[in-house]
């Protein structure tokens, strides 16, 4: 866990504290394995927690819950990068799966595209549960 003072960071980067929140919340997402806790006001802070799993099965189950019933392309990419980081898949496998879930491949309107992406990625995660035992 890390805790930062919103006002100190905002002063350092010469911006308003809400901009700090936006940047932190877009860079440290749940799909990437982080939980953000924020308190606004005079003593405001941002706490960033890293989610650690006991094993790959727990990680895969959490990711499956997180991406259902739909997931954006960026959310899917974040999940894949996390799987590479945790050495569940390699870079080559990530690129193959990424090509399968990208916007151009799933040529459907929203929200159907995000729903289908979730189903495809969930199938991959479920397969990984059984081949990684």
C-alpha positions in Angstrom: 0.0 0.0 0.0 1.1 3.5 -0.7 -0.5 6.7 0.5 0.0 10.1 -1.1 -1.3 13.5 -0.2 -3.4 14.9 -3.0 -2.6 18.5 -2.4 1.2 17.9 -2.2 1.2 16.0 -5.5 -1.1 18.6 -7.1 1.3 21.4 -6.0 4.3 19.5 -7.4 2.7 19.0 -10.8 1.0 22.4 -10.7 -2.6 21.1 -11.2 -5.8 20.8 -9.2 -6.2 17.7 -6.9 -9.1 16.3 -9.1 -6.6 15.9 -12.0 -4.4 13.8 -9.7 -7.4 11.6 -8.9 -8.2 11.2 -12.6 -4.7 10.2 -13.5 -4.3 7.8 -10.6 -7.7 6.2 -11.2 -7.0 5.6 -14.9 -3.5 4.2 -14.3 -4.2 2.0 -11.2 -7.3 0.1 -12.2 -8.9 -3.0 -10.8 -8.1 -4.9 -14.0 -4.4 -4.1 -13.4 -4.7 -5.3 -9.8 -5.1 -2.1 -7.8 -7.7 -0.7 -5.4 -7.8 3.0 -4.9 -9.1 4.7 -1.8 -9.5 8.4 -1.8 -10.4 11.1 0.7 -11.1 14.6 -0.5 -10.7 17.8 1.5 -8.0 19.4 3.6 -6.3 16.3 4.8 -7.1 14.5 1.5 -5.1 11.5 0.5 -5.1 8.7 -2.1 -4.2 5.2 -1.0 -3.2 2.7 -3.6 -3.5 -1.0 -2.7 -2.0 -3.8 -4.7 -4.2 -6.9 -4.8 -2.2 -10.1 -4.2 -3.7 -13.5 -4.8 -2.8 -16.8 -3.0 -2.5 -18.7 -6.3 -3.3 -18.5 -10.0 -6.7 -20.1 -9.6 -7.8 -17.3 -7.2 -6.4 -14.7 -9.7 -8.3 -16.3 -12.6 -11.5 -16.5 -10.7 -11.3 -12.8 -9.6 -10.5 -11.7 -13.2 -13.5 -13.7 -14.5 -15.8 -12.0 -12.0 -14.3 -8.6 -12.9 -14.9 -8.8 -16.6 -18.4 -10.1 -16.6 -20.9 -9.4 -18.0 -18.9 -7.0 -20.2 -15.4 -5.6 -20.6 -13.9 -2.8 -22.7 -11.0 -3.3 -25.0 -8.7 -1.5 -22.6 -10.0 -3.5 -19.6 -9.3 -6.7 -21.6 -5.8 -5.5 -22.4 -5.2 -4.7 -18.7 -6.3 -8.2 -17.7 -4.0 -9.8 -20.3 -1.0 -7.6 -19.2 -1.7 -8.8 -15.6 -1.7 -12.4 -16.7 1.7 -11.8 -18.3 3.0 -10.0 -15.2 2.0 -13.0 -13.1 3.5 -15.4 -15.6 0.2 -17.2 -16.3 0.6 -16.5 -20.0 3.6 -15.3 -22.1 3.9 -12.3 -24.4 3.1 -14.3 -27.5 -0.1 -15.7 -26.0 -1.1 -12.2 -24.9 -0.7 -10.9 -28.4 -2.8 -13.8 -29.9 -5.6 -13.3 -27.4 -5.4 -9.5 -27.8 -5.9 -9.8 -31.5 -9.0 -11.9 -30.8 -10.7 -9.3 -28.5 -9.8 -6.1 -30.3 -12.4 -3.7 -31.6 -11.7 -4.4 -35.2 -12.1 -8.1 -34.8 -15.4 -7.9 -32.9 -17.1 -5.8 -35.4 -20.4 -5.2 -33.4 -22.0 -2.1 -31.9 -21.8 -1.5 -28.2 -22.8 -3.0 -25.8 -22.8 -6.3 -27.8 -19.1 -5.9 -28.6 -18.1 -5.6 -24.9 -20.4 -8.5 -24.0 -18.9 -10.8 -26.6 -15.3 -9.7 -25.6 -16.2 -10.7 -22.1 -17.4 -14.1 -23.2 -14.3 -14.7 -25.3 -11.9 -13.7 -22.5 -13.9 -15.6 -19.9 -13.5 -18.8 -22.1 -9.7 -18.2 -22.2 -9.6 -17.7 -18.4 -11.6 -20.8 -17.8 -9.3 -22.8 -20.0 -6.3 -21.5 -18.2 -7.8 -22.7 -14.9 -7.7 -26.3 -16.1 -4.4 -26.3 -18.0 -2.5 -24.6 -15.1 -3.5 -27.1 -12.5 
